[in-house]
Amino acid sequence: MSGFSSLYIGVSGLQSSQIAINTTSHNIVNANNKGYVRQQVALRDSIYNKIGYSGSATKQVGLGVDIQEIRHLRDSLLDKAFRMEHGRQSFYEYQSAAVVEAQEILGELDGVPFSEYLTELRESVYEMEKDPSSVVARSSFIQNAVSFLSRADAVYGGLQTYQATLNQQVVNMVNNINQIGHRILELNKAISAVEAGPESANDMRDERDNLLDELSSLIKIDYSEDEKGIVRVRAEGILFVDSSIVNEMGVKMLDTDVDSDYYSPVWKEMDDRQVFNLQVPVSTEKGTDVGALKGILLARGNSVARYTDIPDKADPKYQLKDAQGNFIHSYDEDLDEYRRLVEPSAIKTIMGEFDQLVNEVVEQINDVLCPNISAIEDAGLAAGTVLKAADGTEIIVDSETLILDTENAGYSAGDNKVQGVELFRRKNTDRYIDCTDDNGNVYRVYNTKNDFGLESLYTLGNIEMNEPVLDSCDLLGFTTANGEVDQKRANALADAWNTPYIKLGPDYVAYNDFAEYYSEFVGQIGNAGMLFDNMVSYQDTLTLGVDGERMALTGVSTEEELAYLIQFQNAYNAASRYITVIDEMLEHIVTAL
């Protein structure tokens, strides 16, 4: 072996040690950087020169040491496991947050709970029962009704505001997902360019892996890397990032048919195809409970909910038939719609159930003050009878037509006795339309339309106090036709609070009175919150466990790296000393010659 070959061996050791020192120093500098992955130098023998043969072996001379690779210490299986569990954790965190927010709005965690307003209204009803003629009792009843409705509107409005907040978060999250996709595309190109040569783009790989971690928390992804270092990402089964494009998401209002202005994520380049099918049941086994974006969408729901969204098989409307004998309303269809569009959403379910409570309280009070009967079954009118209002409007009597029960309705106190004065009214809607038939008989027909010709219901947002009653409590119908106190009506109002009218949903069997309903309502929210909290806690433990295993492999130990630094420094010094010795030997040989 020539002297110059010996110098080359020393130089290879010097260069390899220098690269190892630089890599170790790089690890130490980035030890506290989030997402940084430890790099490790792998050394190997350089090539050998053959110088001859012996009887049993080839004679070779080595040319030093070389860098095999600078390893990027990651475990792809651990990465995929972490990203899946992290995405599932994010999904349940938003579900849990929605339930907590609902409890806050109801005042169940802090402040005055809504149950107190319900209780105060009930107590004023009991006071009314004791003395229906008392102006103080009537005034207290009306004032508590005002407070009850005001607080109910605040709760319902708070839930709507939270829905709007979640709606904006959907927009922000979609924008964030698109930004991550474009950055991954940029890194794909940069990594491919760098690694086309002998270098490794480990720092850029770290950034890309961190982006994949973040993306996996937002939406369910799967991905693969080709031989050129290009990572292709699929989101919810659709190609999101390729070697040259990002299939961007957009948002669009897709539920305008139910008067919703909430956004749904769509694939812009796929004719606005929806990213998620939210009607698929949530299942850990099937992997349909992954990603914060889906968690937000499910928590928010696709629209504002009302009591009419909750079907009850015992509702008389499901027994009504048209002239051909066909059922007008289908319970099975309503139940299917409830399962698909209401039940999966925490906020929408809570809104519907809360509105159902308020609707039942309002309608029971109004029905005691202004009882209705069926125009056909109770009043004896024939189906198809034409009733005319004073403005010329014609109403055709059918199985759903209701009229005021004038024989049993109470009267207002004082000289001007009137019937049919309700405590709560629908906005822009009179409770009754005065009509006559061809024989001149007068009927007060229950009005289902507002002044604009639209269906009007006793639902939150459309309920207000009846102003004349606020001005005079004597208008409440607690007087009989002969001017006596209508104790029977006061008793009926009190009985309404103790009668089981409603149940939370179609899966519940028992009907409850108002207090029991609210208690079960709050308990259901608490149970849902506990379930989501348990899922979050479980996922947090699982995610931390997987991430701990990742960190054991990828994390930087400064003590370990300092030990490597000393080792490589000594190797560098040894190579340097080796070169010095060879240099001195060559100088001596040349000088001696």
C-alpha positions in Angstrom: 0.0 0.0 0.0 1.4 3.4 -1.0 1.9 6.2 1.5 -0.7 8.3 -0.3 -3.2 5.5 0.0 -2.5 5.6 3.7 -3.2 9.3 3.7 -6.6 8.7 2.0 -7.5 6.2 4.8 -6.8 8.9 7.4 -8.7 11.5 5.4 -11.8 9.2 5.2 -11.7 8.8 9.0 -11.3 12.6 9.4 -14.2 13.3 7.1 -16.5 10.6 8.6 -15.8 11.8 12.1 -16.5 15.4 11.2 -19.9 14.5 9.7 -20.7 12.4 12.8 -19.7 15.3 15.0 -21.9 17.7 13.0 -24.9 15.3 13.1 -24.5 14.8 16.9 -24.2 18.6 17.4 -27.3 19.1 15.3 -29.2 16.6 17.5 -28.2 18.5 20.7 -29.1 21.9 19.3 -32.6 20.6 18.3 -33.2 18.5 21.4 -36.1 20.6 22.6 -37.7 21.3 19.3 -41.1 19.8 19.0 -41.2 17.0 16.4 -37.5 16.8 15.9 -36.3 13.3 15.2 -32.9 12.1 16.3 -30.4 11.5 13.4 -27.8 8.8 13.6 -24.7 8.3 11.5 -24.1 4.7 10.2 -20.4 4.0 9.3 -19.2 1.3 7.0 -15.9 0.0 5.5 -15.0 1.8 2.3 -14.0 -0.2 -0.8 -11.2 -2.7 -0.9 -8.4 -3.0 -3.4 -7.3 -6.5 -4.4 -3.5 -6.9 -4.3 -3.2 -10.6 -4.8 -4.3 -14.1 -3.8 -3.1 -16.6 -1.2 -3.9 -20.2 -1.1 -7.1 -19.7 0.9 -8.1 -16.1 0.5 -8.0 -12.9 -1.6 -5.5 -10.4 -0.4 -7.2 -7.0 0.0 -6.3 -3.5 1.2 -9.0 -1.3 2.7 -9.4 2.3 1.7 -10.8 3.6 5.0 -14.2 4.3 6.4 -17.3 5.8 4.7 -20.8 7.2 5.7 -23.4 4.6 4.8 -26.3 6.9 5.7 -27.5 9.4 8.2 -30.5 7.5 9.6 -33.8 9.2 10.3 -35.0 7.2 13.3 -38.7 6.7 12.8 -41.0 3.7 13.1 -43.7 3.9 10.4 -46.0 1.6 12.3 -45.9 3.7 15.4 -46.5 6.8 13.4 -49.6 5.3 11.8 -50.9 4.1 15.2 -50.3 7.5 16.8 -52.0 9.4 14.0 -55.1 7.2 14.1 -55.5 7.4 17.9 -54.7 11.1 17.9 -57.4 11.7 15.3 -59.9 9.7 17.4 -59.0 11.6 20.5 -59.7 14.9 18.7 -63.0 13.7 17.5 -64.2 12.9 21.0 -62.7 16.1 22.5 -65.1 18.2 20.3 -68.0 15.9 21.3 -67.2 16.4 24.9 -66.7 20.1 24.6 -70.1 20.5 23.0 -71.8 18.7 25.9 -69.9 20.9 28.4 -71.0 24.0 26.5 -74.6 22.9 26.6 -74.4 22.4 30.4 -72.9 25.8 30.8 -75.6 27.4 28.7 -78.3 25.6 30.8 -76.6 26.9 34.0 -76.1 23.4 35.3 -72.3 23.9 35.9 -72.3 27.5 37.2 -74.9 30.2 37.7 -78.7 29.9 38.0 -79.9 26.6 36.4 -82.9 26.7 34.1 -84.7 24.3 36.5 -85.2 27.2 38.9 -87.3 29.1 36.4 -89.3 26.0 35.8 -89.8 25.6 39.5 -90.8 29.2 40.1 -93.4 28.9 37.3 -94.8 25.8 38.8 -95.0 27.4 42.3 -96.9 30.3 40.9 -99.4 27.9 39.3 -100.0 26.3 42.7 -100.6 29.7 44.2 -103.1 30.4 41.4 -104.8 27.1 42.3 -105.3 28.3 45.9 -107.0 31.6 44.8 -107.6 32.1 41.1 -109.2 35.5 41.7 -106.2 36.9 43.5 -104.6 39.7 41.4 -101.3 39.1 43.2 -101.4 35.4 42.3 -102.2 36.1 38.7 -99.6 38.8 38.4 -97.0 36.5 39.9 -98.0 33.8 37.5 -97.6 36.1 34.5 -94.3 37.5 35.7 -92.8 34.0 36.2 -94.1 33.1 32.8 -92.2 36.1 31.4 -89.0 35.0 33.2 -89.4 31.4 32.1 -89.8 32.4 28.4 -87.0 34.9 28.6 -84.6 32.4 30.1 -85.7 29.7 27.7 -85.0 32.1 24.7 -81.6 32.8 26.2 -80.8 29.1 26.5 -82.0 28.3 23.0 -80.2 31.4 21.6 -77.0 30.3 23.4 -77.2 26.9 21.7 -77.7 28.6 18.3 -74.8 30.9 19.0 -72.6 27.9 19.8 -73.7 26.2 16.6 -72.7 29.3 14.7 -69.3 29.3 16.5 -68.8 25.6 15.4 -69.8 26.6 11.9 -67.0 29.2 11.7 -64.6 26.6 13.1 -65.5 24.3 10.2 -64.5 27.1 7.8 -61.2 27.7 9.6 -60.4 24.1 9.9 -61.0 23.4 6.2 -58.7 26.3 5.4 -56.1 24.9 7.7 -56.3 21.5 6.1 -55.8 23.0 2.7 -52.7 25.0 3.9 -51.2 21.8 5.4 -51.8 20.0 2.1 -50.0 22.7 0.1 -47.1 22.7 2.5 -46.8 18.9 2.2 -46.7 19.2 -1.5 -43.9 21.8 -1.3 -41.9 19.5 1.0 -42.5 16.6 -1.3 -40.9 18.4 -4.1 -38.0 19.7 -2.0 -37.3 16.3 -0.4 -37.4 14.6 -3.8 -34.9 17.1 -5.3 -32.5 16.9 -2.3 -32.5 13.1 -2.1 -32.0 12.7 -5.9 -28.3 13.3 -4.8 -26.4 11.7 -2.0 -27.9 13.9 0.8 -30.8 13.2 3.1 -33.4 15.8 3.7 -34.1 14.7 7.3 -35.1 18.1 8.6 -37.6 18.6 5.9 -38.9 15.1 6.6 -39.4 16.1 10.2 -41.5 19.1 9.1 -43.5 16.9 6.8 -44.1 14.3 9.5 -45.2 17.0 11.9 -47.7 18.2 9.4 -49.0 14.6 8.9 -49.4 14.5 12.7 -51.4 17.7 12.7 -53.5 16.7 9.7 -54.3 13.3 11.3 -55.9 15.2 14.2 -58.1 17.1 11.9 -59.3 14.4 9.4 -58.9 10.7 8.9 -56.0 10.1 6.6 -53.9 7.3 5.1 -50.7 7.8 3.2 -47.8 6.1 1.5 -44.3 7.1 0.4 -42.7 6.1 -3.0 -39.1 5.5 -3.8 -38.6 9.2 -4.7 -39.6 10.4 -1.2 -43.1 11.6 -2.4 -45.8 11.1 0.2 -49.3 10.7 -1.2 -52.1 11.5 1.3 -55.7 10.3 1.1 -58.3 12.1 3.3 -61.5 10.2 4.0 -60.6 7.9 1.2 -60.1 10.6 -1.4 -56.7 11.5 -2.8 -55.8 14.8 -1.2 -52.0 15.3 -1.9 -50.3 13.8 -4.9 -46.9 14.4 -6.4 -48.1 17.5 -8.2 -51.5 18.6 -6.9 -53.6 19.3 -3.8 -57.2 18.3 -4.1 -58.5 21.3 -2.1 -61.6 21.2 0.1 -64.2 23.9 0.1 -67.3 24.7 2.1 -70.9 25.0 0.8 -74.4 25.4 2.2 -76.0 22.1 1.4 -79.0 22.2 3.8 -80.9 25.2 2.5 -84.0 23.0 2.2 -84.3 23.2 6.0 -83.4 26.9 6.2 -79.9 26.2 7.3 -76.9 28.4 6.4 -74.4 26.0 8.0 -71.4 24.9 5.9 -70.5 21.4 4.8 -67.0 20.5 3.6 -66.9 19.5 0.0 -64.3 18.4 -2.6 -64.2 21.4 -5.0 -62.8 19.5 -7.9 -65.3 16.7 -7.6 -68.5 18.6 -8.3 -68.8 19.6 -4.6 -69.1 16.1 -3.4 -69.4 16.0 0.4 -66.3 15.0 2.3 -68.2 13.2 5.0 -71.3 10.9 5.1 -72.5 11.9 8.5 -75.4 9.5 8.4 -73.1 6.5 8.8 -73.2 5.4 12.4 -70.2 6.4 14.6 -68.1 3.3 15.3 -64.6 2.8 16.6 -64.5 -0.6 15.0 -65.3 0.8 11.5 -63.1 3.9 12.0 -65.9 6.4 11.6 -65.0 8.3 14.8 -61.7 10.0 13.6 -60.9 13.6 13.1 -61.7 17.0 14.7 -63.5 18.2 11.6 -66.0 15.4 11.7 -66.4 15.8 15.4 -67.3 19.5 15.0 -69.8 18.7 12.2 -71.5 16.0 14.3 -71.6 18.1 17.4 -73.1 21.1 15.5 -75.6 19.3 13.3 -76.9 20.4 10.0 -79.5 22.9 11.2 -81.3 24.3 14.2 -83.5 21.7 15.9 -87.1 22.1 17.0 -89.5 19.9 19.0 -91.0 18.8 15.7 -87.8 16.9 14.9 -88.5 14.4 17.7 -91.2 11.9 16.7 -93.6 10.3 19.2 -95.6 7.4 18.0 -98.4 8.2 20.4 -98.9 11.6 18.7 -102.5 11.8 17.4 -101.2 13.2 14.1 -99.9 9.8 13.1 -103.5 8.5 13.2 -104.9 11.2 10.8 -106.0 10.0 7.4 -106.8 11.9 4.2 -110.0 11.5 2.1 -108.6 8.4 0.5 -107.9 6.7 3.8 -104.1 7.2 3.6 -102.1 8.2 6.7 -101.2 11.9 6.4 -98.0 11.6 8.5 -95.6 8.6 8.6 -94.0 7.8 11.9 -91.4 5.5 10.3 -90.3 8.3 7.9 -90.0 10.8 10.8 -88.1 8.3 12.9 -85.7 7.6 10.1 -85.1 11.3 9.7 -84.5 11.7 13.4 -82.0 8.8 13.4 -80.1 10.3 10.5 -80.2 14.0 11.1 -80.8 14.7 14.8 -79.6 11.8 17.1 -76.0 11.9 15.9 -75.6 15.6 16.9 -75.2 16.4 20.6 -76.2 20.0 20.2 -79.1 19.4 17.9 -80.5 16.6 20.1 -80.3 18.9 23.2 -81.9 21.8 21.2 -84.8 19.6 20.1 -85.4 18.1 23.6 -85.2 21.5 25.2 -87.6 23.0 22.7 -89.9 20.1 23.3 -90.1 20.9 27.0 -90.8 24.6 26.4 -93.4 23.8 23.8 -95.2 21.4 26.0 -95.3 23.8 28.9 -96.5 26.6 26.7 -99.1 24.6 24.9 -100.5 23.0 28.1 -100.9 26.4 29.7 -102.6 27.8 26.6 -104.8 24.7 26.2 -106.1 25.1 29.7 -106.9 28.7 29.1 -108.1 28.1 25.5 -109.1 24.5 25.1 -109.6 23.2 21.5 -111.7 20.4 20.1 -111.8 18.6 16.8 -114.1 20.3 14.3 -115.2 16.9 12.9 -115.2 14.5 15.8 -116.3 16.9 18.6 -118.2 19.8 16.9 -119.9 17.5 14.3 -118.8 19.4 11.2 -118.5 17.4 8.1 -115.2 17.0 6.3 -115.1 19.4 3.4 -117.3 22.0 5.1 -116.3 25.5 4.0 -115.9 28.1 6.7 -115.5 31.8 5.8 -113.5 34.4 7.7 -114.4 38.1 7.8 -111.7 38.9 5.2 -113.2 36.4 2.8 -110.6 33.7 3.5 -112.1 30.2 3.1 -111.1 27.3 5.4 -112.0 23.8 4.4 -112.6 21.5 7.4 -110.5 18.4 7.5 -109.3 15.9 10.2 -106.7 18.4 11.5 -109.0 21.3 11.9 -109.4 22.5 15.5 -111.8 25.0 17.0 -112.2 26.7 20.4 -114.2 24.7 22.8 -116.5 27.6 23.8 -118.5 25.4 26.2 -115.5 24.7 28.4 -113.3 27.7 27.8 -113.0 30.2 30.7 -113.9 33.9 30.5 -111.9 37.0 31.3 -112.9 38.9 34.5 -114.8 42.2 34.3 -117.6 43.5 32.2 -116.1 42.7 28.8 -116.0 38.9 29.0 -113.9 37.3 26.3 -112.8 33.7 25.6 -109.7 32.3 23.9 -107.1 34.7 25.4 -103.8 32.8 25.5 -100.8 33.6 27.7 -98.2 32.8 25.2 -98.6 33.6 21.5 -96.8 32.9 18.3 -95.2 35.9 16.6 -97.4 37.5 14.0 -100.1 34.8 14.6 -103.6 35.1 16.1 -104.6 32.0 17.9 -108.0 31.9 16.3 -109.7 33.0 13.1 -113.4 33.8 13.5 -115.4 32.0 10.8 -119.0 31.3 9.9 -120.6 28.4 8.0 -123.4 28.7 5.4 -126.0 28.6 8.2 -124.4 31.6 10.0 -122.9 29.5 12.9 -119.8 31.1 14.3 -116.6 29.1 14.9 -113.3 30.2 16.2 -110.9 28.1 14.1 -107.4 27.4 15.5 -104.9 29.2 13.2 -101.9 27.4 12.0 -100.5 30.2 9.7 -98.9 33.5 10.5 -99.6 36.8 8.8 -97.3 35.9 6.0 -99.0 32.6 5.3 -96.2 30.4 6.7 -96.7 27.6 9.3 -96.5 29.0 12.8 -95.6 26.8 15.8 -95.1 27.3 19.5 -91.3 26.8 19.1 -88.6 28.9 20.7 -87.8 31.9 18.6 -91.4 32.1 17.6 -93.0 32.4 21.0 -93.7 35.7 22.8 -95.9 36.9 25.6 -99.4 38.0 24.8 -99.1 41.8 25.3 -102.7 42.4 26.3 -102.3 39.9 29.2 -99.2 41.7 30.4 -101.2 44.9 30.5 -104.2 43.3 32.3 -104.1 40.0 34.2 -107.9 40.0 34.3 -107.8 38.7 30.7 -106.7 35.3 31.9 -109.7 33.0 31.6 -110.3 32.1 35.2 -113.9 33.2 35.4 -117.0 31.4 34.4 -119.8 32.7 32.2 -121.8 33.9 35.2 -118.8 35.8 36.6 -117.8 33.3 39.3 -114.2 32.1 39.9 -113.4 29.2 37.6 -111.7 27.0 40.2 -112.0 24.0 37.8 -109.7 25.7 35.4 -107.2 26.6 38.1 -107.2 23.0 39.2 -106.6 21.9 35.6 -103.7 24.2 35.3 -102.1 22.7 38.4 -102.8 19.2 37.2 -101.0 19.9 34.0 -97.7 20.1 36.0 -98.2 16.7 37.5 -99.4 14.8 34.4 -96.9 12.8 32.4 -97.1 14.3 28.9 -93.7 14.0 27.3 -90.7 11.7 26.9 -87.2 12.6 25.8 -87.1 10.7 22.5 -88.5 7.7 20.6 -86.2 5.3 22.5 -87.8 6.2 25.8 -90.8 4.4 27.0 -92.0 6.3 30.1 -93.7 9.7 29.9 -92.8 12.3 32.4 -94.2 15.5 33.9 -92.3 18.7 33.3 -90.0 18.4 36.4 -89.2 14.7 35.7 -88.6 15.5 32.1 -86.1 18.2 32.8 -84.3 16.0 35.4 -84.0 13.2 32.9 -83.0 15.7 30.2 -80.1 17.0 32.4 -79.2 13.5 33.4 -79.0 12.4 29.8 -76.7 15.3 29.0 -74.5 14.4 32.0 -74.3 10.8 30.9 -73.3 11.8 27.4 -70.7 14.1 28.8 -69.3 11.3 31.0 -69.2 8.9 28.1 -67.3 11.4 25.9 -65.0 12.3 28.8 -64.2 8.6 29.3 -63.5 8.2 25.6 -61.2 11.3 25.7 -59.4 10.0 28.8 -59.0 6.5 27.2 -57.7 8.0 23.9 -55.4 10.3 25.8 -53.8 7.4 27.6 -53.6 5.4 24.4 -52.1 8.3 22.4 -49.6 9.2 25.1 -48.5 5.5 25.3 -47.9 5.3 21.5 -46.2 8.7 21.5 -44.0 7.6 24.4 -42.9 4.6 22.3 -42.2 7.0 19.4 -40.2 9.3 21.6 -38.1 6.5 23.0 -37.0 6.0 19.4 -37.0 9.5 18.0 -36.3 11.6 21.0 -32.9 13.2 21.7 -31.1 12.4 24.9 -28.5 15.1 25.5 -26.5 12.9 27.8 -26.4 10.2 25.2 -25.5 12.6 22.4 -22.7 14.2 24.5 -21.2 10.7 24.9 -21.4 10.2 21.2 -19.8 13.6 20.7 -16.8 12.7 22.8 -16.5 9.4 21.0 -16.5 11.0 17.5 -14.2 13.8 18.8 -11.7 11.1 19.9 -12.1 9.4 16.5 -11.5 12.7 14.8 -8.4 13.3 16.9 -7.2 9.7 16.2 -7.6 10.2 12.4 -5.8 13.5 12.6 -2.9 11.9 14.6 -2.8 9.1 12.0 -2.5 11.6 9.1 0.3 13.4 11.0 2.2 10.2 11.5 1.9 9.2 7.8 2.9 12.7 6.8 6.0 12.5 9.0 6.9 9.1 7.6 6.5 10.3 4.0 8.6 13.4 4.7 11.3 11.2 6.2 11.3 8.9 3.2 11.5 11.8 0.8 14.2 13.5 2.7 16.2 10.3 3.1 16.1 9.7 -0.6 
